[in-house]
């Protein structure tokens, strides 16, 4: 369908749909925005096969099934969440055009994505000048599909690509890592399950989602440990300082263990000496010193001591 014609068509539908609104998602895909409980609502939506086909003999199908309506301009009834893929056909049965109608309930609780840590979308950046990654988790009983996505800052689009497994986006912004952030990144994600559409948003500064990579432990001799700044971290370190959390736990425990004999120690140094005669697990992780946001994953090293 011609994009200019589609936009004009959707504007006319917006008027005819009265209190319901129609939104153009992308060519041949529109969303019917419904207030209140969509399960008890029916909405008539006018559709057109195309201006250039006014004189043609046209019949229509909804999700592959023939419907009684004929002609270039028809009305279809959208009930509850039952949108559909509408195709118009010529006398020989060939497809002339198609429009996917989705239903976007305004007041319904989100159900296609699963909320994690109070957010539906989790975003992480490993440094200030590389890409950032945003991910989500699909609801286990719904077959979700990404419809569209967009990220921008200061009205400038950010280049993003969908991961192969459809569970995240990788975005790269052209911005100087030394500049101060004034406005947030705005991310919009549209997903659907069958004909139900949901819209999700995240706004953030890059410094709010910084999570350094794991540190690399390079020395483990005589209870003395040294580690390196993550290779993906910005330099110089004097401009991008990191702080480290060091923890020594029982060799039978992992680094997430809390409780007795696992008090953390915080330092700006990249070395530490353990004072114990027992077997233990040495743990260290990094955090942006200036923002105190997200800690990296733990790096660990197990030390086994034999009784003499």
WOJOWO-V640752 format. One line per field, one symbol per residue. ss: DSSP state (@ for helix, = for strand, . for the rest). phi: phi as a letter, one per 20 degrees, with the letter a starting at -180 (. if undefined). psi: psi as a letter, one per 20 degrees, with the letter a starting at -180 (. if undefined). A space follows every 10 residues. Layout:
BEGIN
ss: ???
phi: ???
psi: ???
END
This chain:
BEGIN
ss: ..@@@@@@@@ @@@@@@.... ======..== ====...@@@ .=======.. @@@.....== ==..====== ..=======. .=.======. ....====== =====..... ..==.=..=. .====..... .====.==.. ...======= ===..===== ==.....=== ==........ ....====== ===..===== ====.@@@.= =....===== =..=====.. .......... .========= .......... ....===... ===......= ========.. ...=....== ===.....
phi: .gffffffff fffgfffmfe ddcfeagmcc ceecemeffd dccecfccfq gfdgeeeccc cdlndfdffc ofdcdcdddl eefrddcdce genffeabbe ddddfedeff cedefclmce cdccceaecd fdcdcbcfff ddeecfeabb cbblmefdfc ceffemdacd ccdebffeee fdcefdcccd cbcldedcdc cccaeffedf cffffdfdcb dlmdccbdfg feffcfffec fddcddbdcg feddfffcpf mbffcdbded badedaeefb decbbcbffe dleeffffdc bedddefe
psi: ppgggggggh hhhhghjciq qppogrpjpq poppqboiij qppppqqphq hikhjqoprq qokippqhpr rhprpqpopc jmbropqqqr hiiqphrqpp oqpnphjqqp ihqpppljqh ppqppiaija rqpprrpqph jpnqppgrqp prpkjpqppq qpqhjkjrqp qppnqpiiqp phqqpppppp qqodjppqpq qppqqhiijp oqrqqopipl pljpqqrqpp hiqqqqhhhm qqqqppporq iirriipqbq kkpqppqirk qqppnqirqr pppqrqqohh hldpqrqqpq pppppqp.
END
